[in-house]
Amino acid sequence: MKLTDVVSQIRTETKTEVKKAREAETVGSSKASATDTVALSTGSKEVQQMRQIIDDTPDVRADRVEALKSQVESGEYQVDSRDIADKMLSSLMVDEGILGK
């Protein structure tokens, strides 16, 4: 499921919940003590969990950057030219629509 589908589903569910809450509010407006409630859908909770995971994940893997940096500086870092060529061709083919992602 795409993230955009989840967000769209949450928006729809949220609109439905707001509408139901408003309807309940108008029906219950004659009662003296009305309380507000919020109910999150399962999809909304999952999105919140995903967002928390993303927020907790560092943008840069400092340990990996440092290891590569030291390899480059010491001359130990070796790149296979065939791997680079393969990735470049694959990327070009995807961009041109020849291959799927």
N, C-alpha and C positions, 0 to 999 in steps of 0.2 A: 504494500500500500504506500502510495506516495504521501509525503508530508503535506502537500497541498490538499490532498483528499481528506486527511485527518483534520486540518484546519477548517476546511469547508464544512465538514461534518460537525465540528465543534460549534461553528457559528450557527448552523441550523439548529442544533440541539439547544444552544444558549437562547436563541430567539424563541424557541418553543417553550423553554422553561420560564423565560421572562413573561411571555404571554399568559402562561398558566398562573404564574404568581400574581399578575395583574388581575386576572379574572377572579382568583381566590381572594384578592385584596378587596375587590369591589363587593363580592358576596359577603366577606367577613368584615366589611367596614362598619356594620351595625354593632359588632361586638366591641366591648369596651377595651379589651386588652389584645391588640393584634401584635404579633411578633414577626419580624422579618427572618426568612430562612434562605439559605443558599444551598443548592444541591449541584455538585459537579458531576458531569457524566463520566463514564469510564474512559471515553476517548480523551476528554479534557485532562483527566488525571494522568493518563499515559503521556500526553504531550508535556505536562508539567515535569514528569519524571525524565523524559528525554531532554528537556531544556536544562534540568539540573545536571544531568550527565555531561552535556555539552559545556555548561558553565564550569564544571569541575575539571574538565580536560584542558591541560595546558596548551597554549597556542604553539609553543616551540618545545621540542624535546631537547632540552639543554644537554643532557648526557650524550645523546646521539650526535649533536652538533659538535660538542667538544671532542668526541672520539674521532670524527671525520676530520676535524681541523688539525688534530695532532698527526693523523695519518698523512694528510696533504703536506704539512710542514716537514715531516720526516722523509717524504718521498715514498712512503709505503702504499699510498692509495693508488690502486691500479684500476683503470676502467677498460672494459672489453669493448673495443670499437664495434664489434658485431652486435652486441647488445644495444648500443646506442643507435646503430643503423636500423635494427629491427623495430625499436620503439618509435623512431622517427617515421618509418614507413607505415607502421600501424596507426600512428596518430594521423598521418596524412590521409590514409584510407578511410578512417573514421570521419574525418573532417569532410571528405569528398562524398561520403555516403556509400562507399563501396563496402565497408564493414560496419556491423552494428557495434554499439558500445558494449 
